[in-house]
Structure formats: C-alpha cells, structure tokens
Amino acid sequence: MSNITYEIRQALTKGNAHTSDSVAQLIAGAQAETERLTKAVKADKLILGDITATDEDHAAAQQRLNASEILLERLSGSLPRLHELRDQITLRERDERQKARYDRLVKRRNVVGKQLAAFLESLPAVATALHEAVQLRQEAKVFNMRPTPGTPLNPMDNMVSEYPFLAPLVTDAVLMRTRLTGSDGMVLFAPADTSVSTPPATAPRGAKPGRRDKLAEGLQHAKEMQVHIKERLNGMRRYAAMRGVSLEQVATSQGMTEDRLQHYQKIADGKMVDAAELELSKAQITTL
C-alpha cells in the first residue's frame, strides 16, 4: 500500500484530525497518483500487446497491471468521498470561526455595555454640573465686568477690591453644542437655553442647514468669542494694574503662553469677526 492510499484511508476512517487544507492536499495527491497510474496501465498494456516481449516481461507487466488497476479503481472511488469530507470539514471550520466571532462580540458588548451604563448613570450629575456652570458664569460677571457709568447697581455688587478674571468653566462651543437626554427621553441639558430645561427650536424635518447658515453661525460664535475674550483681557489688565505688573506677567501666571495671549488680542480686536463677516458676504454674493 502506497503512502497516499494509507493517508486517504486514515482520513476517511479517522478524519477528525484533518483540516480542509490537509484534505485538499490529499485530493491533489490522489489526482496526481491517478494520473501516474493511468500512464502506467497504458504502458503495461502496450507491453502485453507486444509480441516481441518475453514471457517474463509479459508476466511482470500483467502483475503490475493488475495492481495498478485495483489501486486506480480505489483512488477513483475515494475522490468523491474526499470531496465530501473536505466540504464537511469546511462547514465545521466556518461554524467554529463564527462561534468564536460571536463570543468575541458578546465580550466586547459586555465591556461597552458596562461603560455606557456608567456613562448614562453619570448623565444627571453632568447635566447638573452644566447647569451650575451656566449659573456660575452669570455670577462671575459681577467680578469680571465693571458696570458702565450710570448703570443701576446693587450696592452689594460694588467691588471694593480687584479680583483676577474668572474664566468660564465651560466654553461657549460646549454649551452651544451639548444636549443631554436621559434614558427616559427627558432633556437634561440643551444648548442655547439659559434655564437649560427645554430643547432649542429646531429646523423643519428634512431641512438641511446651508453653507450660509453655517457661516452665519460661525459669525455669531466669533462675536460671542470676541465679547468673552475682551472681558477676560480687561479683567487681566485691571488685575495687572492693581498688582503693578504687566499684562504678559499676569498671562504667564495663569498658564497662558505668549502666542496664546497674542491670539486672544487678535480675537478681542475683531480679527475673527472680520474674517467670518468676509466669508459670509462672499457666500451671499455667490448666491445672488
């Protein structure tokens, strides 16, 4: 028995140790052996039909022919069974891969689910903190902004001393773009709402903001940033004058780099507003 026939018998009787690739190799080996035996049978038949061959040649050729035809018949019969075995193993391997993929998916879902559960549980606290940030920002204006002459003022808000500028805990960009909704659908925090109890007005369903709308929003944001930065720089200047130091020294003490300070000064001078207005005017001219 040749090695290939032995391996095929082992695969067909004990195929659990095989993979689809190893069975495919057996099929290729069986096909190659079938091709070789077919040529050998043809050669031995030529010898048997040769009258000039000796009796010993005829006997040897007949013996080889008998063995080759038996082996050829066995190999031919084994090929369909090998193909069936390969298909079964391929199906089993796919099932195993899918089960492993499903298990990985379940594990990932469990991890992300716990993270989301913790996040959703923290939403009320985050919403409360945002509410507080809005209120604290309003209260900080008493210390950050000096009233214009003639403006009615609560005597309790008339500052006796100078105080360092109190920057907002949350930027306008965050407040204007953050909307928190609880798992029950109740709005916990909504942008552009000072009381932050109801959502802002929305565009009609299906309507998409155009480029001019986005540029207009950008212009409004630039204007708000200019007011905010002006207030901050004015507060820093007052504090610098009170301490007898430069604006740059105050900026450094607050962790602000020189480049950042120059950037703030450009914003306060209206550079950002000018650029936003220019872009909006270009868009309006283009659509005319």
C-alpha positions in Angstrom: 0.0 0.0 0.0 1.4 3.4 -1.0 1.7 6.3 1.3 -1.1 8.2 -0.4 -3.6 5.3 -0.1 -2.7 4.8 3.5 -3.2 8.6 4.2 -6.5 8.5 2.4 -7.7 5.5 4.4 -6.7 7.2 7.6 -8.5 10.4 6.6 -11.7 8.6 5.6 -11.8 6.5 8.8 -10.3 9.0 11.2 -10.9 12.4 9.6 -11.3 14.4 12.9 -7.6 15.2 12.9 -7.7 16.8 9.4 -8.4 20.3 8.2 -9.9 21.4 5.0 -6.5 22.3 3.7 -4.9 18.9 4.6 -7.8 17.1 2.9 -7.4 19.3 -0.2 -3.7 18.2 -0.3 -4.9 14.6 -0.2 -7.2 15.2 -3.1 -4.4 16.8 -5.1 -2.2 13.8 -4.2 -4.8 11.3 -5.2 -5.4 13.0 -8.5 -1.6 13.0 -9.2 -1.4 9.3 -8.3 -4.4 8.6 -10.5 -2.7 10.3 -13.4 0.6 8.4 -12.8 -1.3 5.0 -12.6 -3.2 5.7 -15.8 0.0 6.2 -17.6 1.5 3.0 -16.0 -1.6 1.0 -17.1 -1.3 2.3 -20.6 2.4 1.3 -20.7 1.9 -2.2 -19.3 -0.9 -2.8 -21.8 1.5 -1.9 -24.6 3.9 -4.5 -23.2 1.2 -7.1 -23.1 0.3 -6.4 -26.7 3.9 -6.5 -27.8 4.6 -10.0 -29.4 8.3 -9.4 -29.2 8.2 -9.1 -25.4 9.5 -12.1 -23.4 7.2 -14.2 -21.3 8.9 -12.7 -18.2 8.1 -9.2 -19.4 4.5 -10.2 -20.1 4.2 -11.7 -16.6 5.7 -8.7 -14.9 3.5 -6.3 -16.9 0.4 -8.3 -16.1 1.2 -8.3 -12.4 1.8 -4.6 -12.4 -1.3 -4.0 -14.5 -3.5 -5.9 -12.1 -2.1 -4.0 -9.0 -2.3 -0.6 -10.9 -5.9 -1.2 -12.0 -7.0 -2.2 -8.5 -5.3 0.8 -7.0 -6.6 3.1 -9.7 -10.2 1.9 -9.0 -9.7 2.5 -5.3 -8.4 6.0 -5.8 -11.1 6.9 -8.3 -13.7 5.7 -5.7 -12.1 7.7 -2.9 -12.1 11.1 -4.7 -15.9 11.8 -4.2 -15.6 10.7 -0.6 -12.6 13.0 -0.1 -14.5 15.9 -1.6 -17.4 15.2 0.7 -15.1 15.1 3.7 -13.5 18.4 2.7 -16.9 20.0 2.5 -17.9 18.7 5.9 -14.7 20.0 7.5 -15.0 23.3 5.7 -18.5 23.7 7.1 -17.3 22.7 10.6 -14.4 25.2 10.4 -16.7 28.0 9.3 -19.0 27.2 12.2 -16.1 27.3 14.7 -15.0 30.7 13.3 -18.5 32.1 13.6 -18.8 30.8 17.1 -15.5 32.4 18.1 -16.6 35.7 16.4 -19.9 35.6 18.3 -18.1 35.0 21.6 -15.7 38.0 20.9 -18.8 40.1 20.0 -20.5 39.2 23.3 -17.4 40.1 25.3 -17.0 43.4 23.5 -20.7 44.2 24.1 -20.4 43.4 27.8 -17.4 45.7 28.1 -19.0 48.6 26.2 -22.4 48.0 27.8 -20.8 48.5 31.3 -19.1 51.6 30.1 -22.3 53.0 28.6 -24.2 52.1 31.7 -21.7 54.0 33.9 -21.9 57.0 31.4 -25.7 57.0 31.4 -25.7 56.8 35.2 -23.5 59.9 35.3 -25.5 62.0 32.9 -27.7 63.6 35.6 -24.6 64.6 37.5 -23.0 66.0 34.3 -26.2 67.9 33.5 -26.3 69.3 37.0 -22.7 70.4 36.6 -23.5 72.2 33.3 -26.5 73.9 34.9 -24.2 75.1 37.7 -21.6 76.2 35.1 -24.2 78.4 33.4 -25.2 80.0 36.7 -21.6 80.4 37.9 -20.8 82.1 34.7 -23.5 84.7 35.3 -22.4 85.2 38.9 -18.8 85.7 37.8 -19.8 88.6 35.6 -20.1 90.7 38.8 -16.4 90.3 39.4 -15.3 90.2 35.7 -17.2 93.2 34.3 -17.2 96.7 35.5 -20.6 98.4 35.0 -20.7 101.4 32.7 -21.3 104.8 34.4 -24.9 105.5 35.1 -25.9 101.8 35.2 -28.1 100.9 38.2 -26.0 98.8 40.5 -26.8 96.8 43.6 -24.5 98.2 46.3 -23.6 94.7 47.3 -22.1 94.2 43.8 -19.9 97.3 44.0 -16.5 95.7 44.3 -14.2 97.1 46.9 -11.1 95.2 45.7 -9.9 94.0 42.3 -10.1 90.3 41.5 -8.4 88.1 38.9 -10.5 87.2 35.9 -12.7 84.1 36.4 -12.8 82.2 33.1 -15.9 80.2 32.3 -15.8 76.6 33.4 -17.2 75.5 30.1 -16.7 77.2 26.7 -19.4 78.6 24.5 -18.7 75.9 22.0 -19.5 73.2 24.5 -22.6 74.9 25.9 -24.0 75.6 22.5 -23.5 72.1 21.1 -24.2 69.9 24.1 -27.5 68.2 24.5 -28.1 65.6 27.2 -31.1 63.3 27.2 -31.9 60.7 29.8 -32.8 57.1 29.1 -36.4 58.0 29.7 -36.3 60.7 26.9 -36.3 63.7 29.3 -34.0 66.5 28.2 -31.4 67.0 31.0 -29.5 69.8 29.3 -30.0 71.6 26.0 -27.9 74.2 24.2 -28.8 77.9 23.8 -31.1 77.7 26.8 -30.2 79.7 29.9 -32.5 77.8 32.1 -31.5 74.6 30.3 -34.8 72.8 30.7 -36.2 72.7 27.2 -34.6 72.0 23.8 -33.9 74.8 21.4 -36.1 75.4 18.4 -35.2 73.1 15.6 -35.4 73.4 11.8 -38.3 71.7 10.0 -37.8 68.0 9.4 -35.9 67.3 6.3 -34.4 70.8 6.1 -30.6 70.9 6.0 -28.6 73.9 7.0 -26.9 75.5 4.0 -23.5 77.0 3.8 -24.7 80.5 4.6 -26.5 79.2 7.7 -23.2 77.6 8.9 -21.3 80.8 8.1 -23.9 82.9 10.0 -23.5 80.6 13.0 -19.7 81.0 12.7 -20.1 84.7 12.7 -22.3 84.6 15.8 -19.8 82.4 17.5 -17.0 84.8 16.6 -18.9 87.7 18.0 -19.5 85.8 21.3 -15.9 84.9 21.5 -14.8 88.5 20.9 -17.0 89.6 23.9 -15.8 86.8 26.0 -12.1 87.4 25.3 -12.5 91.2 25.7 -13.9 90.6 29.1 -11.1 88.3 30.1 -8.3 90.6 28.8 -9.9 93.6 30.6 -10.0 91.7 33.8 -6.4 90.7 33.4 -5.4 94.3 32.7 -7.2 95.6 35.8 -5.5 92.9 37.9 -2.2 93.8 36.3 -2.7 97.5 37.1 -3.7 96.6 40.7 -0.6 94.5 41.2 1.7 96.8 39.3 2.8 94.2 36.8 2.5 93.8 33.1 -0.3 92.0 31.2 2.2 89.4 30.0 3.2 88.6 33.6 -0.4 88.1 34.5 -0.9 85.9 31.5 2.1 83.8 32.4 0.9 83.4 36.0 -2.4 82.0 34.6 -0.6 79.5 32.4 -1.0 81.4 29.1 1.8 81.4 26.6 2.8 84.5 24.6 1.4 83.1 21.4 -1.9 82.4 23.1 -2.0 86.0 24.5 -1.4 87.4 21.0 -4.1 85.2 19.6 -6.5 86.5 22.3 -5.6 90.0 21.5 -6.4 89.4 17.8 -9.8 88.0 18.7 -10.5 91.0 21.0 -9.6 93.3 18.2 -12.2 91.7 16.0 -10.0 89.8 13.6 -12.1 86.6 13.9 -15.3 88.6 13.4 -13.9 90.4 10.3 -12.9 87.0 8.8 -16.3 85.5 9.5 -18.1 88.5 8.0 -16.0 88.4 4.9 -16.8 84.7 4.3 -20.5 85.3 4.9 -20.5 88.3 2.4 -18.7 86.1 -0.2 -21.3 83.4 0.2 -24.2 85.9 -0.1 -22.7 87.4 -3.3 -22.2 84.0 -4.8 -25.9 83.1 -4.4 -27.2 86.3 -5.8 
